Amino acid sequence: MYCLPIEQINRISPYKVEIASDGNSLIFHTRYGLTYEAGFVEDYTFFDENTYQFFIVERNGNHVLKDSLVRKTVWAIVEVFFQENSNVLLYVCDTSDGRQAIRDRLFDIWFHEYEKREEYMHFTAKVESDSIYYFASVILKITHPQIDEIRDAFELFTEEMKDKLS
């Protein structure tokens, strides 16, 4: 997992964020008793360097309640991630329970509600195979020196994904 300064996250996060006991992710507990786990894993699926796949899950598989503080906490984590480096963030929606379209829509809403969204580029893709839709997004700072190369790599990645799934 990519390590982040937890104190910096907690200065701007509404929920207290902690490092998970295994040291490989971050966790936070909501006022509704839900526990979220989030983190970054190095990824080489579409770009060769400084790309991380972001994940967030409710640890106990509980139904997720609408809670704006979860969104704000997630963005605090992502914001500190980008303050620390000029990496690229890839988000691929989990398809295991058929709720990937809901996840994609929620992530998109969260992005558009984020106060500092003008500082970022957000590319999205939707790939269909055998009546299953796959959703992916890339986020990077608008100041990233390789925006065009990353956009091209993401488009190629989604085209190759379509070919592999066909």
C-alpha positions in Angstrom: 0.0 0.0 0.0 1.1 3.5 -0.6 1.6 5.2 2.8 0.2 8.6 3.5 0.8 11.0 6.5 -2.2 10.1 8.6 -2.0 13.4 10.6 -2.4 15.4 7.5 -5.5 13.4 6.4 -7.0 13.9 9.9 -6.6 17.6 9.7 -9.1 17.8 6.9 -11.2 14.6 7.3 -14.5 14.7 9.2 -14.0 11.1 10.3 -10.9 10.0 12.1 -8.8 7.9 9.8 -6.4 5.3 11.1 -3.9 2.9 9.6 -5.3 -0.6 9.6 -3.7 -3.2 11.9 -2.1 -4.9 8.9 -0.5 -1.6 7.8 -1.8 -2.1 4.3 -4.8 0.2 4.2 -6.6 3.0 6.0 -9.8 2.6 8.0 -12.5 4.9 9.4 -15.7 4.4 11.3 -18.9 6.3 10.6 -21.5 7.7 13.0 -23.8 4.9 11.7 -21.4 2.2 12.8 -20.0 1.3 9.4 -16.3 0.7 9.0 -14.7 1.6 5.7 -11.3 0.5 4.4 -9.5 2.5 1.8 -6.1 2.3 0.2 -3.8 2.5 -2.8 -2.1 -0.4 -4.6 0.6 0.1 -7.2 -0.9 -0.6 -10.6 0.7 -1.3 -14.0 -2.3 -2.1 -16.0 -2.4 1.0 -18.2 0.5 3.2 -17.4 4.1 2.2 -16.6 4.9 4.5 -13.7 3.4 6.2 -10.6 0.0 4.7 -11.0 -2.1 3.5 -8.1 -5.4 1.8 -8.0 -7.7 3.2 -5.3 -10.1 1.0 -3.4 -12.8 1.6 -0.8 -15.0 -1.0 0.8 -17.4 -1.2 3.7 -15.5 -3.9 5.7 -18.5 -5.8 6.9 -20.5 -5.8 3.7 -23.2 -3.7 5.3 -25.6 -1.6 3.3 -24.1 1.8 2.7 -26.1 4.7 4.1 -26.0 8.1 2.5 -23.5 9.9 4.6 -21.8 13.0 3.2 -19.0 12.7 5.7 -17.9 9.5 4.0 -17.5 11.4 0.7 -15.6 14.2 2.5 -13.3 11.6 4.3 -12.6 9.8 1.0 -11.7 13.1 -0.6 -9.4 14.0 2.3 -7.5 10.8 1.7 -7.3 11.4 -2.1 -6.4 15.0 -1.6 -3.4 14.1 0.6 -2.5 11.4 -1.8 -2.1 14.0 -4.5 -0.4 16.5 -2.2 2.3 14.0 -1.6 3.1 13.2 -5.3 2.1 13.7 -8.9 0.8 10.1 -9.3 -2.1 8.8 -11.3 -5.2 7.3 -9.6 -7.1 4.5 -11.2 -10.5 3.4 -9.9 -12.2 0.3 -11.2 -15.6 -0.5 -9.9 -16.1 -3.9 -8.3 -18.4 -6.2 -10.3 -18.8 -9.1 -7.8 -22.3 -8.2 -6.7 -23.6 -6.5 -9.9 -23.6 -3.0 -8.3 -20.8 -1.6 -10.4 -23.0 1.0 -12.1 -24.2 2.3 -8.7 -20.5 2.5 -7.6 -19.6 4.4 -10.8 -22.4 6.8 -10.4 -21.6 7.5 -6.8 -17.9 8.0 -7.5 -18.9 10.4 -10.3 -21.3 12.3 -8.0 -18.6 12.5 -5.3 -16.2 13.9 -7.9 -18.6 16.6 -9.1 -19.4 17.6 -5.5 -15.7 17.8 -4.5 -14.9 21.5 -3.9 -11.4 21.3 -5.5 -12.4 19.3 -8.6 -11.1 22.0 -10.9 -7.6 21.0 -9.9 -8.1 17.5 -11.4 -8.6 15.7 -14.7 -11.2 12.9 -14.5 -11.4 10.4 -17.4 -14.0 7.7 -17.3 -14.8 4.6 -19.4 -17.6 2.0 -19.6 -17.0 -1.3 -21.3 -19.7 -3.9 -22.0 -19.2 -7.6 -22.3 -21.8 -10.3 -22.2 -24.4 -7.9 -20.7 -22.0 -6.9 -17.9 -20.7 -3.4 -17.7 -17.3 -2.5 -16.4 -16.5 1.0 -15.2 -13.1 2.6 -14.7 -11.9 6.1 -13.9 -8.6 7.9 -13.8 -7.9 11.0 -11.8 -4.8 13.1 -11.9 -3.8 16.7 -11.2 -4.3 19.1 -14.1 -0.7 20.1 -13.6 0.6 16.6 -14.3 3.3 16.8 -17.0 2.0 13.7 -18.9 -1.7 14.4 -19.2 -1.9 13.6 -22.9 0.1 10.4 -22.6 -2.1 9.3 -19.7 -5.3 10.0 -21.5 -4.0 8.1 -24.5 -2.9 5.2 -22.3 -6.3 5.1 -20.6 -8.1 5.1 -23.9 -5.9 2.2 -25.2 -6.4 0.4 -21.9 -10.2 0.6 -22.3 -10.0 -0.5 -25.9 -7.8 -3.5 -24.9 -10.2 -4.3 -22.1 -13.1 -4.4 -24.7 -11.1 -6.7 -26.9 -10.2 -9.1 -24.0 -13.8 -9.2 -22.7 -15.3 -9.8 -26.2 
